[in-house]
Amino acid sequence: MARSHFRNWLVLLAFLSPLGASAPLQGAETIEFPEDELAVESVLPVFDHPVSVKNKSVLISKRWEIGPTFGMAMLEPFFNPMNYGGMVSYHLNEESAINVLGLVYAQGISANAQGLNPIPKKTQVTNANLQNAPAPQYLLLGNYQYTPFYGKISITKDYVMNLSAFGFVGGGFFAVGDSVNPALNFGVGEKLYFSPNWSFRVDFRVVAYQGPDILSVDLSQSTTVQSASKFGQKLQFPSLLSASLVYLFPGM
């Protein structure tokens, strides 16, 4: 029994003794790496009041911006969905701006509407003739724009882009055929800055207006474009996706 306790003490002393620890190998080769091949990322401590973005590089307060705009009417079943125009904004401060957008619609009917000449599954040859219905002509909107978010994004390791996200609401006019209809709209968007003066802007908006219902009139016997006054009125909610190349003028 005593011999067993003695052996246990020897094992414990050997474990605790510096002689029992693993000694570094004599003559071991030291490997060194070039500093430019080592990772440069570092971990920062967490503060009670962190600052998301320091040194804001794109200041927009009291500045004008302008740019061409190209858009598409989403879920448009009968007419050419493409449109083009321009936008201009004046930034009251870093968060608030007034924005004006004007778009002209490309003319013509869609492939779906062309497929209704003649109407399928009819016992007699009948054309829908939707090319004679009042089509979207132009859209003019003025909006209040609010930008609650500004940030930066790293596209590559050495290139950082500034970005901002915003929302807007406003009203204007939507011309359909020979009628001009009051319209409201709201939406969201984002801008990516290539430089302190150039950016790429994307907008998604929903427009609400009371306008002609092109399916309320039989156009099978029509030979010319009909006046919008001949059609019933309907509350409509088209959605638009647009993109702009924007130039931000230097501050005064």
C-alpha positions in Angstrom: 0.0 0.0 0.0 2.8 2.4 1.0 4.7 1.5 -2.2 1.6 2.4 -4.3 1.3 5.8 -2.6 5.0 6.4 -3.2 4.7 5.6 -6.9 1.7 8.0 -7.2 3.8 10.8 -5.6 6.6 10.2 -8.1 4.3 10.4 -11.0 2.8 13.7 -9.7 6.3 15.2 -9.1 7.4 14.2 -12.6 4.3 15.9 -14.1 4.9 19.2 -12.1 8.6 19.2 -12.6 10.1 21.4 -15.4 11.9 18.2 -16.4 8.6 16.6 -17.1 7.5 19.4 -19.4 8.1 19.2 -23.1 11.3 21.1 -23.9 11.6 22.8 -27.3 13.5 20.9 -29.8 17.1 21.9 -30.1 18.1 23.3 -33.5 14.4 23.7 -34.6 14.1 25.9 -37.7 12.3 29.3 -37.4 9.8 30.0 -40.2 9.3 33.7 -41.1 6.6 35.2 -43.4 6.9 38.4 -45.4 4.8 41.2 -43.8 2.9 41.9 -47.0 1.6 38.3 -47.0 0.1 38.5 -43.5 -3.5 39.4 -43.0 -4.2 43.0 -42.3 -7.6 42.6 -40.7 -7.9 43.3 -37.0 -10.5 43.0 -34.4 -11.6 46.2 -32.7 -13.0 46.4 -29.2 -16.7 47.0 -28.8 -17.6 50.4 -27.4 -20.7 51.5 -25.6 -21.5 54.1 -28.2 -20.1 52.8 -31.6 -20.0 55.2 -34.6 -21.2 53.3 -37.7 -19.6 55.6 -40.3 -16.8 58.0 -39.7 -15.6 60.8 -42.0 -18.6 61.0 -44.3 -17.1 61.7 -47.7 -20.2 62.6 -49.7 -21.9 65.7 -48.3 -25.2 66.6 -50.1 -26.7 69.4 -48.1 -27.6 72.5 -50.2 -26.6 70.8 -53.4 -28.4 70.0 -56.7 -28.2 66.8 -58.6 -29.5 65.8 -62.0 -29.4 62.8 -64.3 -31.1 60.8 -67.1 -33.5 58.1 -66.1 -34.6 54.9 -67.8 -37.4 52.8 -66.4 -39.8 50.0 -66.9 -43.5 49.6 -65.9 -43.6 46.3 -64.1 -46.5 43.9 -64.8 -47.8 46.0 -67.7 -50.0 43.6 -69.7 -50.9 45.5 -72.9 -48.5 48.4 -73.7 -44.8 48.9 -74.2 -43.4 49.0 -70.6 -40.3 51.0 -71.3 -39.9 54.7 -70.5 -37.2 57.3 -70.3 -36.7 60.9 -69.0 -34.8 62.6 -66.2 -34.8 63.6 -62.6 -33.5 66.6 -60.6 -33.2 67.0 -56.8 -32.3 69.7 -54.4 -31.0 68.6 -50.9 -32.4 70.8 -48.2 -30.0 69.1 -45.7 -28.2 65.8 -45.3 -31.6 64.0 -44.8 -34.3 65.9 -46.7 -34.6 66.7 -50.4 -37.1 67.7 -53.0 -37.1 65.5 -56.1 -38.8 65.9 -59.5 -39.1 63.1 -62.0 -40.4 63.2 -65.6 -40.8 60.1 -67.8 -42.0 59.7 -71.4 -43.5 56.3 -72.3 -42.4 54.4 -75.4 -45.4 53.7 -77.6 -46.8 50.5 -79.0 -48.5 47.4 -77.6 -47.0 44.4 -75.9 -46.7 40.9 -77.3 -49.7 39.9 -75.2 -51.8 42.6 -76.8 -50.6 41.6 -80.3 -51.7 38.0 -79.5 -55.3 39.2 -79.1 -55.5 40.1 -82.8 -57.5 38.0 -83.4 -58.8 36.9 -80.0 -58.0 33.2 -79.5 -60.8 30.7 -79.1 -63.4 32.9 -80.7 -66.0 31.4 -83.1 -65.5 34.3 -85.5 -62.4 36.3 -86.4 -62.4 39.2 -83.9 -59.5 41.6 -83.1 -59.2 43.1 -79.6 -57.6 46.2 -81.3 -55.9 47.3 -78.1 -53.6 49.5 -80.2 -56.6 51.8 -80.5 -57.0 52.2 -76.7 -55.6 55.2 -74.8 -51.9 54.3 -73.9 -49.6 55.8 -71.2 -48.0 59.0 -72.5 -46.0 60.6 -69.8 -45.6 60.8 -66.0 -44.6 63.9 -64.0 -44.0 63.6 -60.2 -42.7 65.8 -57.4 -41.6 64.1 -54.2 -40.4 64.8 -50.7 -37.4 62.5 -50.2 -36.0 61.4 -46.9 -32.6 59.7 -46.5 -32.3 58.0 -43.1 -29.2 55.8 -43.9 -25.7 56.5 -45.2 -23.0 53.9 -45.3 -20.1 52.4 -47.1 -19.6 49.1 -48.9 -16.3 47.4 -49.9 -16.6 46.0 -53.4 -12.9 44.9 -53.4 -10.2 44.9 -50.8 -8.9 48.3 -51.9 -12.1 50.0 -53.2 -14.9 51.4 -51.0 -18.2 52.9 -52.3 -20.5 55.2 -50.4 -24.2 54.4 -50.5 -27.4 55.8 -49.2 -31.0 54.5 -48.9 -34.1 56.7 -49.0 -37.8 56.8 -49.2 -40.1 59.3 -51.0 -43.7 60.3 -51.3 -45.5 62.8 -53.5 -47.8 63.5 -56.4 -48.2 64.8 -59.9 -49.8 63.9 -63.2 -50.1 60.7 -65.3 -51.2 61.3 -69.0 -53.0 58.4 -70.5 -54.2 58.8 -74.1 -55.7 62.3 -74.4 -56.4 62.5 -70.6 -54.2 64.0 -67.8 -55.0 62.4 -64.5 -53.8 63.4 -61.0 -51.6 60.8 -59.4 -49.9 59.9 -56.1 -46.8 57.8 -55.6 -44.6 56.4 -52.9 -41.5 54.3 -53.0 -37.9 53.5 -51.9 -34.5 53.8 -53.5 -30.8 53.5 -53.2 -27.7 55.4 -54.5 -24.2 54.0 -55.0 -21.5 56.7 -55.3 -18.6 56.1 -57.7 -17.1 59.4 -56.6 -18.1 62.4 -54.5 -20.0 63.8 -57.6 -21.3 60.7 -59.5 -23.7 58.0 -58.4 -26.0 55.3 -59.7 -29.6 55.6 -58.4 -32.3 52.9 -58.4 -36.0 53.6 -57.5 -39.0 51.4 -57.0 -42.3 53.2 -56.8 -46.1 52.5 -56.8 -48.3 55.1 -58.6 -52.0 55.5 -57.8 -54.3 57.3 -60.3 -57.9 57.2 -61.5 -57.8 56.7 -65.3 -59.4 55.0 -68.3 -60.2 51.3 -68.1 -59.2 50.1 -71.6 -61.2 46.9 -71.2 -64.5 48.7 -70.6 -65.1 49.4 -74.3 -65.3 46.9 -77.2 -62.7 48.0 -79.7 -63.2 45.2 -82.3 -64.8 47.6 -84.8 -62.5 50.6 -84.1 -60.0 51.8 -86.8 -58.4 54.7 -84.9 -57.2 55.5 -81.4 -60.2 56.3 -79.2 -60.6 59.2 -76.8 -60.1 58.4 -73.1 -63.5 60.0 -72.4 -65.2 57.0 -74.0 -63.9 54.6 -71.4 -65.0 53.9 -67.9 -62.8 55.2 -65.1 -60.9 52.8 -62.8 -58.5 53.3 -59.8 -55.1 51.8 -60.9 -51.8 51.0 -59.2 -49.0 50.5 -61.7 -45.5 49.9 -60.3 -42.3 51.3 -61.8 -38.6 50.4 -61.6 -36.2 53.1 -62.8 -32.4 53.7 -62.8 -30.6 57.0 -63.1 -27.0 58.1 -63.6 -26.8 61.1 -61.3 -24.4 64.0 -61.2 -24.1 65.9 -57.9 -23.2 69.5 -58.4 -20.5 71.0 -56.1 -21.7 73.0 -53.2 -22.1 76.7 -53.5 
